[in-house]
Amino acid sequence: MLRTARRLHQALAGRPLVRTELRWPSLGDADLVGRAVTEVTAYGKHILTRIAAADQARPGPRRPTVPDEPLTLRSHLRMEGRWYVHARDAEPWPSAGRASVRAVLGGSEWTAVGSWLGLLDLVPTRSEHELIGHLGPDIMADGFDSEAAAPRLLIDATRAVGAALLDQTTVAGVGTLYMAEALFVQRVSPWTPVGEVDVAALLDTARRQLLRGASQAVPSTTDNPRRGLQTYVHGRSGRPCQRCGATVRVAEIGPAGKQRPAFYCPTCQPGPTPTDDGRPQKPLGANPAYRENRRPGGYR
Ligand SMILES: [Zn+2]
């Protein structure tokens, strides 16, 4: 998310919007043309586009559905969402018929297009905390303190560490990929009770991986940009572990109704697993339950 926010910030910040379309049921009337984007930032998995107050001198009809005060457009990518940035000269783009497009923010040089966004909200910036106030501290933020954040994960010490990491109310910003990769580096099974884990060290590892990934052309926790080798275990079920050669496995983790895939090496990450019967794991994609979510870059 930090990577996306930085790209949007570079494309849009400091300049007035010349085109805005929010294709979202509650936001269809929102007209933000003429307002400057002040900042684009990420909080956990949320992208916050902050927009200046309306220019009172701007002629034209007032839109009572959009307050004149500074506003924040919050987007969340969920599984399939993406923000693309195109040179304004590349228009007309996107075509009006593209159902996947949820938001268009056009600046003087660049146009940002949000596709398949999972969430889109427009609120006064002063109310931003109501959107994200339930989230834990952002693991990628400057000044994030692993020691201070660790007790938030330990509120229920019996919970599986992988599930505690994915719970955005404990710490915000860790998805399935960095959950799996950080636990692999720490050599901890995702199903280990969080009370038995050095949580501060785990958070430090996840934060280091996330920040490095945001700065790499091809995000890779292994520093190997080759396809299939960009991660230690995430998205690699059925393939050999890059460290020990054992077969990487995947199983679901988390509370009922909110299960997410957790990839792990049973040899490098000893500890409890829900299906630890020694059966070889089929490659990802062989299981129809996962195929629906499969994408070229693997899970996120
Ligand atoms: Zn291994």
Residues whose N, C-alpha, C, O or C-beta is under 5 A from the ligand:
A	BS01	ZN	C241 R243 C244 G245 A246 C265 T267 C268
